[in-house]
Amino acid sequence: MTDQYTATPSDDELRRTLAQVRAEVGKAVVGQDGAVTGMIIALLARGHVLLEGVPGVAKTLLVRSVSHALSLDTKRVQFTPDLMPGDVTGSLIYDAKAGEFSFREGPVFTNILLADEINRTPPKTQSSLLEAMEERQVSADGVTRALPDPFLVAATQNPIEYEGTYTLPEAQLDRFLLKLVLDLPERAVEVDVLTRHAGGFNPRDLTAAGVTPVLGAAELTQAQRAVARVQASPDVLGYIVDLARATRQSPSVKLGVSPRGSTALLAASKAWAWLNGSTGITPDHVQAMVLPVLRHRIQLRPEAELEGVSVDAILRSILTQVRVPI
């Protein structure tokens, strides 16, 4: 890191630097500004991200670019049907010279773990991430090992291909702070992508693409602490609870948002408020976070699915119905 980061930066300086992170990622990833901001919010709120989109919309490139701009270590695991839990968390290896077993760390021991196509591996391997995501540690052979800080799981899944996939259980979905949907780009954006490739852009060489590290783990930790200090009034807390309860009462919903979802909405709203320079959460901050935080925590009734009702449409309807505190 350069000398400008040796002194403790102020909150405003941290916000400006995080804005620069978005600009750096934009040198490699085009047309996914919302997903870039979502990744930053998840890091600030110490949460995890589920990235959903068809192949080729830069999900992997997004994660690699964010970690590069933040000077964070990242590892990628391709989740396949034959992947074992130990392939993710690590396993005991016999050392013939020492005559004893030693623990070999798995790829989960990193700052950002890219779990590619997480729904292609069986539930046994999917669940190997539960302790890491919730407790930020790995237990093996009676020993608990802490994961690096910061730590984020960025899992990807394809929304249109179901053959050979395993739906993530609700308990694991609930542990993702955000579900970010990466849509196919508009024509102008796609032309921009092709123009960059025609000019020699190589997505495997981020340094050559001009993506520069602008923030480190220490500064990110300071930003996380600043986010934790953001205040929430009793009225706003009540508003978050009312939104969560409204999902449980919707006639189209079989399983609504749990209290963990309410706390996730609070955490994401605090991060978004801090990024916007606020010391307290307003209903606007909450409303901006409702879809990415709650869309994967709701299970529709079969008849609603048959009628083509979407979770996002239900959440937008709830936002219009629940009274907003003044």
Phi, psi and omega per residue, in radians:
M1 nan 2.688 -3.130
T2 -1.422 2.953 -3.048
D3 -1.104 -0.403 -3.083
Q4 -1.146 -0.238 -3.126
Y5 -1.793 0.101 3.129
T6 -1.310 -0.604 3.062
A7 -1.405 2.731 -3.141
T8 -1.319 2.030 -3.098
P9 -1.336 2.684 3.089
S10 -1.378 2.986 3.120
D11 -1.057 -0.713 3.137
D12 -1.117 -0.687 3.111
E13 -1.137 -0.700 3.110
L14 -1.111 -0.717 3.114
R15 -1.108 -0.733 3.124
R16 -1.124 -0.673 3.141
T17 -1.193 -0.672 3.100
L18 -1.173 -0.566 3.023
A19 -1.132 -0.624 3.083
Q20 -1.170 -0.568 3.066
V21 -1.027 -0.771 3.113
R22 -1.066 -0.679 3.122
A23 -1.160 -0.695 3.133
E24 -1.145 -0.763 3.121
V25 -1.099 -0.599 3.129
G26 -1.105 -0.303 3.080
K27 -1.233 -0.393 -3.128
A28 -1.958 -0.606 -3.071
V29 -1.962 2.139 -3.071
V30 -1.906 2.353 2.979
G31 1.373 0.249 3.130
Q32 -2.181 0.757 -3.080
D33 -1.046 -0.677 3.137
G34 -1.106 -0.699 3.125
A35 -1.194 -0.642 3.096
V36 -1.097 -0.813 3.107
T37 -1.086 -0.687 3.114
G38 -1.074 -0.700 3.093
M39 -1.083 -0.732 3.138
I40 -1.161 -0.731 3.103
I41 -1.057 -0.745 3.133
A42 -1.086 -0.723 3.106
L43 -1.129 -0.741 -3.141
L44 -1.150 -0.596 -3.112
A45 -1.608 0.074 3.130
R46 1.010 0.789 3.140
G47 -2.052 -3.007 -3.116
H48 -2.176 2.814 -2.987
V49 -2.233 2.356 2.988
L50 -1.864 2.060 -3.117
L51 -1.784 2.109 -3.119
E52 -2.068 2.282 3.121
G53 3.109 2.756 3.129
V54 -1.171 2.797 3.104
P55 -1.015 2.451 3.051
G56 1.635 0.207 3.118
V57 -1.807 0.331 2.990
A58 1.322 0.562 3.098
K59 -1.124 -0.869 -3.134
T60 -1.149 -0.749 3.139
L61 -1.089 -0.639 3.107
L62 -1.037 -0.858 -3.112
V63 -1.112 -0.786 -3.130
R64 -1.103 -0.692 -3.115
S65 -1.193 -0.731 3.119
V66 -1.103 -0.807 -3.134
S67 -1.121 -0.628 3.118
H68 -1.169 -0.759 -3.134
A69 -1.183 -0.393 -3.133
L70 -1.777 0.095 -3.135
S71 0.985 0.648 -3.127
L72 -1.837 2.557 3.081
D73 -1.281 2.436 3.120
T74 -2.413 2.525 3.075
K75 -2.308 2.598 -3.102
R76 -2.050 2.340 3.068
V77 -2.149 2.162 3.063
Q78 -1.505 1.928 -3.089
F79 -1.375 2.054 -3.117
T80 -2.185 2.860 -3.111
P81 -1.032 -0.451 -3.096
D82 -1.697 0.113 3.128
L83 -1.229 2.341 -3.129
M84 -1.800 2.722 3.128
P85 -0.939 -0.697 3.140
G86 -1.130 -0.411 3.095
D87 -1.207 -0.315 -3.130
V88 -1.754 -0.882 -3.021
T89 -1.549 -0.426 -3.050
G90 2.002 2.951 -3.087
S91 -2.687 2.895 3.107
L92 -1.421 2.286 -3.141
I93 -2.089 2.343 -3.140
Y94 -1.401 2.188 3.094
D95 -1.706 1.864 -3.070
A96 -1.110 -0.624 -3.125
K97 -1.173 -0.799 -3.131
A98 -1.427 -0.296 -3.126
G99 1.217 0.523 -3.121
E100 -2.616 2.924 3.111
F101 -1.558 2.495 3.053
S102 -2.282 2.672 -3.094
F103 -1.562 2.204 3.060
R104 -1.801 2.051 -3.084
E105 -1.108 2.447 3.068
G106 -1.549 3.121 -3.108
P107 -1.127 -0.236 3.126
V108 -1.165 -0.308 3.114
F109 -1.433 1.362 -3.113
T110 -2.733 3.091 3.088
N111 -1.445 -0.794 3.106
I112 -2.198 2.038 3.095
L113 -1.731 2.074 3.064
L114 -1.597 1.826 3.117
A115 -1.627 1.591 -3.012
D116 -1.358 2.227 -3.140
E117 0.910 1.006 -3.056
I118 -1.067 -0.442 -3.103
N119 -1.453 0.147 3.082
R120 -1.682 -0.022 3.142
T121 -1.944 2.603 -3.091
P122 -1.099 2.817 -3.113
P123 -0.963 -0.584 -3.130
K124 -1.031 -0.746 3.136
T125 -1.359 -0.641 3.063
Q126 -0.989 -0.744 -3.071
S127 -1.237 -0.231 3.116
S128 -1.133 -0.316 3.139
L129 -1.545 -0.182 -3.025
L130 -1.050 -0.849 -3.127
E131 -1.127 -0.714 -3.140
A132 -1.092 -0.733 -3.095
M133 -1.252 -0.676 -3.058
E134 -1.530 -0.833 -3.039
E135 -1.729 -0.196 -3.091
R136 0.982 0.805 3.117
Q137 -2.724 2.886 3.094
V138 -2.263 2.259 3.115
S139 -1.877 2.227 3.117
A140 -2.608 2.306 3.120
D141 0.966 0.673 3.089
G142 1.346 0.096 -3.130
V143 -2.021 2.329 3.106
T144 -1.762 2.218 -3.119
R145 -2.074 2.196 -3.113
A146 -1.293 2.529 3.080
L147 -1.520 2.779 3.119
P148 -1.050 2.736 3.103
D149 -2.147 2.204 0.066
P150 -1.322 2.812 3.118
F151 -2.433 2.266 3.141
L152 -2.502 2.357 3.002
V153 -1.738 2.128 3.043
A154 -1.947 1.795 -3.085
A155 -1.783 2.426 3.115
T156 -1.958 2.643 3.014
Q157 -2.648 2.618 -3.118
N158 -1.619 2.131 -3.036
P159 -1.404 -0.148 -3.027
I160 -1.974 -0.144 -3.085
E161 -1.968 2.035 -3.055
Y162 -1.966 -0.295 -3.140
E163 -1.202 2.227 3.136
G164 1.344 0.330 3.126
T165 -2.011 2.840 3.139
Y166 -2.221 2.027 -3.123
T167 -1.057 2.339 3.113
L168 -1.123 2.335 3.108
P169 -1.167 2.711 -3.100
E170 -1.014 -0.642 -3.121
A171 -1.069 -0.601 3.132
Q172 -1.438 -0.693 3.077
L173 -0.987 -0.668 -3.091
D174 -1.147 -0.315 -3.119
R175 -1.552 -0.077 3.015
F176 -1.535 2.191 3.140
L177 -1.135 -0.787 -3.071
L178 -2.265 2.575 2.901
K179 -2.029 1.970 -3.103
L180 -1.811 2.243 -3.131
V181 -1.763 2.102 3.110
L182 -1.737 1.876 -3.093
D183 -1.472 2.862 3.016
L184 -1.122 2.490 -3.044
P185 -1.281 2.750 2.991
E186 -1.177 2.883 -3.080
R187 -1.007 -0.817 -3.100
A188 -1.070 -0.682 3.129
V189 -1.174 -0.726 3.141
E190 -1.142 -0.637 3.059
V191 -1.100 -0.698 3.106
D192 -1.076 -0.725 3.113
V193 -1.058 -0.832 -3.138
L194 -1.127 -0.641 3.109
T195 -1.068 -0.722 3.120
R196 -1.133 -0.759 3.125
H197 -1.153 -0.654 3.097
A198 -1.117 -0.472 3.125
G199 -1.509 0.054 3.075
G200 1.811 0.164 3.136
F201 -1.077 2.283 3.109
N202 -2.065 1.892 -3.089
P203 -1.114 -0.246 3.119
R204 -1.551 -0.101 3.134
D205 -2.189 1.503 -3.075
L206 -1.227 -0.548 3.122
T207 -1.114 -0.774 3.104
A208 -1.132 -0.483 3.111
A209 -1.325 -0.135 3.100
G210 1.624 0.147 3.115
V211 -1.331 2.039 -3.026
T212 -1.970 2.354 3.047
P213 -1.117 2.249 -3.099
V214 -2.171 -0.083 -3.095
L215 -2.600 2.606 3.132
G216 -2.056 3.103 -3.098
A217 -1.093 -0.647 -3.115
A218 -1.131 -0.746 3.128
E219 -1.202 -0.622 3.100
L220 -1.135 -0.689 3.093
T221 -1.086 -0.701 3.100
Q222 -1.113 -0.702 3.107
A223 -1.127 -0.669 3.098
Q224 -1.077 -0.699 3.118
R225 -1.164 -0.658 3.104
A226 -1.134 -0.698 3.107
V227 -1.085 -0.689 -3.128
A228 -1.100 -0.394 -3.122
R229 -1.500 -0.117 3.127
V230 -1.131 2.343 -3.036
Q231 -1.587 2.712 3.054
A232 -2.355 2.148 -3.127
S233 -1.281 2.779 3.089
P234 -0.978 -0.629 3.140
D235 -1.132 -0.716 -3.140
V236 -1.215 -0.690 3.074
L237 -1.061 -0.735 3.097
G238 -1.117 -0.633 3.110
Y239 -1.103 -0.745 3.106
I240 -1.080 -0.760 3.126
V241 -1.125 -0.722 3.135
D242 -1.094 -0.681 3.104
L243 -1.121 -0.765 3.135
A244 -1.123 -0.751 -3.131
R245 -1.164 -0.559 3.130
A246 -1.139 -0.553 3.108
T247 -1.189 -0.559 -3.131
R248 -1.306 -0.370 -3.081
Q249 -1.721 -0.080 -3.133
S250 -1.186 2.317 -3.122
P251 -1.134 -0.325 -3.136
S252 -1.567 -0.101 -3.004
V253 -1.845 2.260 3.054
K254 -1.531 -0.694 3.141
L255 -2.316 2.040 -3.117
G256 -1.606 -2.937 -3.067
V257 -1.350 2.329 3.127
S258 -1.503 2.970 3.057
P259 -0.988 -0.513 3.066
R260 -1.107 -0.611 3.077
G261 -1.146 -0.631 3.094
S262 -1.117 -0.768 3.129
T263 -1.167 -0.589 3.089
A264 -1.142 -0.712 3.118
L265 -1.122 -0.670 3.080
L266 -1.105 -0.817 -3.098
A267 -1.104 -0.780 -3.138
A268 -1.170 -0.648 3.129
S269 -1.151 -0.651 3.098
K270 -1.123 -0.738 3.132
A271 -1.123 -0.742 -3.136
W272 -1.169 -0.693 3.111
A273 -1.095 -0.782 -3.134
W274 -1.109 -0.733 3.123
L275 -1.060 -0.507 -3.141
N276 -1.594 0.135 3.051
G277 1.466 0.273 -3.124
S278 -1.683 2.582 3.068
T279 -1.676 -0.090 3.127
G280 -2.532 2.702 -3.131
I281 -1.421 2.415 3.002
T282 -1.977 2.864 3.077
P283 -0.983 -0.531 3.108
D284 -1.083 -0.709 3.116
H285 -1.110 -0.720 3.137
V286 -1.119 -0.821 -3.102
Q287 -1.062 -0.624 -3.136
A288 -1.155 -0.443 -3.058
M289 -1.733 -0.143 -3.035
V290 -1.015 -0.873 -3.075
L291 -1.129 -0.945 -3.114
P292 -1.141 -0.485 -3.092
V293 -1.477 -0.594 -2.976
L294 -1.852 -0.272 -2.980
R295 -1.095 -0.492 -3.113
H296 -1.661 0.041 -3.112
R297 -1.798 0.068 -3.071
I298 -1.998 2.342 3.102
Q299 -2.014 2.157 -3.085
L300 -1.434 2.713 3.001
R301 -1.250 2.595 -3.107
P302 -0.968 -0.685 -3.113
E303 -1.168 -0.571 3.096
A304 -1.197 -0.680 3.109
E305 -1.116 -0.702 3.126
L306 -1.120 -0.563 3.135
E307 -1.410 -0.046 3.108
G308 1.411 0.347 3.105
V309 -1.265 2.360 3.117
S310 -1.855 2.650 3.115
V311 -1.088 -0.728 -3.132
D312 -1.059 -0.666 3.129
A313 -1.149 -0.677 3.103
I314 -1.116 -0.753 -3.128
L315 -1.140 -0.697 3.104
R316 -1.122 -0.650 3.096
S317 -1.144 -0.718 3.123
I318 -1.098 -0.670 3.137
L319 -1.088 -0.533 3.123
T320 -1.419 -0.362 -3.037
Q321 -1.668 -0.589 -3.084
V322 -1.351 2.306 -3.112
R323 -1.097 2.302 3.136
V324 -1.621 2.215 3.126
P325 -1.164 2.442 -3.108
I326 -1.623 nan nan
